[in-house]
């Protein structure tokens, strides 16, 4: 019996049945024309500060829909569908943009950052976003994705870090299988060096073998953050890496300053990272935090509670951007990463990870693509199929524990897509753009956004659903008002206290 098999069979049916996931899904609000909706977050959707299911991400125009924790993919996707229904019932003629890469965008300064009311915590969230705009540009922040939160009972903090190290090495196969952003509107890269190829005169730029431009150099990447050599060998090493980035002054950001000459705030801090969430990555260790608590302090004090997978594109062919087979693929890959040997990461390892991620983002469907594995070149598709083959015993074990064949069927589907790259979402996007939309990214996404809106509005929406939505909206607005009325500190005192390095320690 191999070490993986031994570890696999040490997992109990009870543990596997309690495997849990939740989804956070971002989408831009757009007008019927397909242009960005520049209106404030609708009050009829509640308070973006306090609503548990409906908030905003970077922009007032960018919704974030959040499910609770679920034991099955179907119940998780069911809740996500219900949230979409409630949102669309209250958006008038606006739509949700169904692609990760944005619609045609206005000038950078015109994109509205998220607003969360007059409380200190609400202002801090807006100032943080103002800082992101200065550091990376507002256009980059309009990229949307899906975050998949996952946990398994009985895992230690060290177990989660072992999983994370392996996931970072193997994430390329998930990017190939789920990437759905091979093209973008030219407004997204206006004024930037990009290396993309125009598709006729449609205003669309693409790369023929791209899988996920969102996860490449045009997405959540930055030269500043490239210098953060975060180690995931332990909570201690990860915490030290993050604390250094949160406290190290960064000259370019010091020039921006905390406030402008008129006294308005530019950013929360002049350090390399303003707060923990600014550190981009394909996966994060997480835990639930108290209001106002620093995430790094919570991790150091109470350990990892779950992990957040952050590399998933919205699939424009799916009603809520993700489906059950995809969630089961993620479950299997995470279990494979957990159960496999996980050597410590190193500086050389980190360089390989960065190379592989960019290569797959821009060339991930090239059958000849070579990736780096422990200093050696290996074909991406051969390596990916090797990983999926090793997931087969895990699929059998999970199906045995839960009943049915859903995990085996999901794995077989994903193996067939990897064996026939024309079936991959990124290939389907380019093919549909070419055959039905004159190679226009915006026409393609707009058409699917209209179809998705119609499909969701056609679903039954019960009086109970409407009543629950209205109750949650009213409660969130009241909760925001209570927070605003309870503030006692000036905003500057609140900000200084929040970013105090002493609050990062245990």
Secondary structure as UniProt FT lines:
FT   HELIX           3..10
FT   HELIX           13..17
FT   STRAND          20..30
FT   TURN            32..33
FT   HELIX           43..45
FT   TURN            48..50
FT   STRAND          54..56
FT   TURN            60..61
FT   STRAND          62..66
FT   HELIX           73..89
FT   TURN            92..93
FT   STRAND          95..96
FT   HELIX           108..110
FT   HELIX           120..136
FT   TURN            138..139
FT   HELIX           140..142
FT   STRAND          146..151
FT   TURN            153..154
FT   HELIX           157..178
FT   STRAND          183..185
FT   HELIX           186..189
FT   TURN            190..191
FT   STRAND          197..198
FT   TURN            200..201
FT   STRAND          204..206
FT   TURN            208..209
FT   HELIX           213..215
FT   TURN            217..218
FT   TURN            223..224
FT   HELIX           225..227
FT   HELIX           235..247
FT   HELIX           251..256
FT   TURN            261..262
FT   HELIX           276..278
FT   STRAND          283..286
FT   TURN            291..292
FT   HELIX           295..302
FT   STRAND          306..312
FT   TURN            316..317
FT   TURN            319..320
FT   HELIX           324..339
FT   HELIX           347..363
FT   TURN            364..365
FT   TURN            367..368
FT   STRAND          370..373
FT   TURN            374..375
FT   STRAND          376..379
FT   HELIX           380..402
FT   HELIX           406..419
FT   HELIX           421..423
FT   HELIX           425..436
FT   TURN            438..439
FT   HELIX           441..458
FT   HELIX           463..486
FT   HELIX           491..498
FT   HELIX           501..504
//
